[in-house]
Amino acid sequence: MVDIECNEDFPSNLKAEEIVSFLAKSKSEHYQKELLENDLLITADTIVWHKGEVLNKPADSSEAFQMISKLQNSFHEVITGVHLKSATKESTFTETTRVHFRALKDWQIEAYVNTDAPLDKAGAYGIQDWIGKIGVDRIEGCYNNVVGLPTAQLYFELSNFGKEQA
């Protein structure tokens, strides 16, 4: 695993799946090494999409509290874009999972926000964290996508990536 330095800004006209596709591909374009014949670069980006708005990583605990407060008692989408790139071809796919948060008490949100765990997560939460375990009451789609990488879809895409197109 390699950290790729890349600005995560995106054009304001992009929506939902377009955003993560753009960001995943942009990360691959910022990879500095030449890809050799058997190399495969996988880059990804995940957003939380709620009522037509992107909830990125919160800047501070106050913004994290506001984000989780918005998400409670409603559905949102966790969308991941994955870009596959070899020396000779590239491909991008997206995965979307609908997540429902139950109503939460302010003290529950505050307890989670005070751990600093939400500060590096899109939408200010991790489904695998305490707040996810008590707050998420159902999902429609891939759990691993909400964690950050749609592994089942990635496996399918990888199995087809090397095949010639008919």
KAWO-V674066 format. One record per backbone hydrogen bond with DSSP energy under -0.5 kcal/mol. CO is the residue of the C=O (numbers start at 0). NH is the residue of the N-H. Records with the same first field share a line. If there is no record, write none. Layout:
CO->NH + NH
//
This chain:
2->4
3->5
10->13
14->17 + 18
15->18 + 19
16->20
17->21
18->22
19->23
20->24
21->25
22->26
23->27
24->28
25->29
26->29
27->30
35->38
40->42 + 84
42->82
44->80
46->48 + 78
47->49 + 54
48->76
49->52
52->49
53->55
54->47 + 122
55->122
59->63
60->64
61->65
62->66
63->67
64->68
65->69
66->70
67->71
70->73 + 100
73->100
75->98
76->48 + 78
77->96
78->46
79->94
80->44
81->92
82->42
83->90
84->40
88->85
90->83
92->81
94->79
96->77
97->139
98->75
99->136 + 137
100->72 + 73
101->72
104->107 + 108
105->109
106->110
107->111
108->112
109->113
111->114 + 116
112->115
115->118
116->119
117->57 + 120
120->57 + 123
121->124
125->128 + 131
128->132
129->133
130->134
131->135
134->101 + 136
137->99
138->140
139->97
140->142
141->145
142->145 + 146
143->147 + 148
148->150
149->153
150->154
151->155
152->156
153->157
154->158
155->159
156->160
157->161
159->162
//
